[in-house]
Amino acid sequence: MKLEPANKVLTQLQDVGQQRSLVFSADGTRFAAGGDNGHLRVFEWPSLKLVLDQPEAHKSIRDVDFSLDSAFLASTGGSGPCRIWDLSTMATVASLSLDQGGDLGFCRFSRDGTNPLLFVAVKEGDKGSIAFWNTNNWRKVGVKKFQESPISAFAMSCDGKYLAIGSSEGDISIISVEKMTVQQRVKNAHMIFVTSMEFSRDCRALLSVSADSSARVTVIEEVQKEAMRLHMLIFILLVIIFVIYLAKDALWDHQEETLRTMISQSNATEP
């Protein structure tokens, strides 16, 4: 890849301070920026027309994410509730929090189009949990602990089947969304805490990076197994087709030989 500086300058984001989260909507028509100072902005893309401007959305924004249909935006601030913004009215429609407390961090809407859920990483003491809410009524579905250390990175696959979390100890866990259980764990994937994660577009691998300046690609074992099963099925079908072809060829040869024999016998009995 050859990377070159763009000629276009995003003047709307110049001199606005450090931005903690930058994200595009799934359809690419909107772009959200959440600042360290708690300022939340949503722009139309690529015109960069400002459509939502909330200087005090949070004390400091931790993460933002668009819903799959781009109707809602979720924002978290580390402390305080997760706020849900209706992008048709540009108003808050829900504030999500936990009765037992805990700091809400990374947030991701479901991506499969069938399970209307919002997943939020939770720091409960030194433990890392995930809370999830139904996005039809914004009612909490549950909270589940996944590791003994805080979640330092969070990602969801494009097909919505997997969540990935990184730990402050450098571990990586891949979670099945359907069962909400750890499907694959890599201990000490990095020397220190994971800073960012992203699934490949085909959901076959996970890229993770760390503050130790390392980058790692982890192959999703279940996807690899499914691919192997598919290849085995194709191989078996090819073998069956080949055997049928050989059997058919042998049957044709046998019928041809039988016909020749009948013709020979018929000729031999003629006066």
Salt bridges, closest charged atoms under 4 A:
GLU4 OE2 - LYS2 NZ 3.58
ASP36 OD1 - ARG20 NH1 3.12
ASP53 OD1 - HIS39 NE2 2.40
ASP63 OD2 - ARG108 NH1 2.63
ASP65 OD1 - ARG111 NH2 3.06
GLU148 OE1 - LYS127 NZ 3.90
GLU148 OE2 - LYS145 NZ 2.53
ASP171 OD2 - LYS187 NZ 3.18
ASP202 OD2 - ARG204 NH1 3.35
GLU222 OE2 - ARG229 NH2 3.25
GLU256 OE2 - ARG260 NH2 3.02
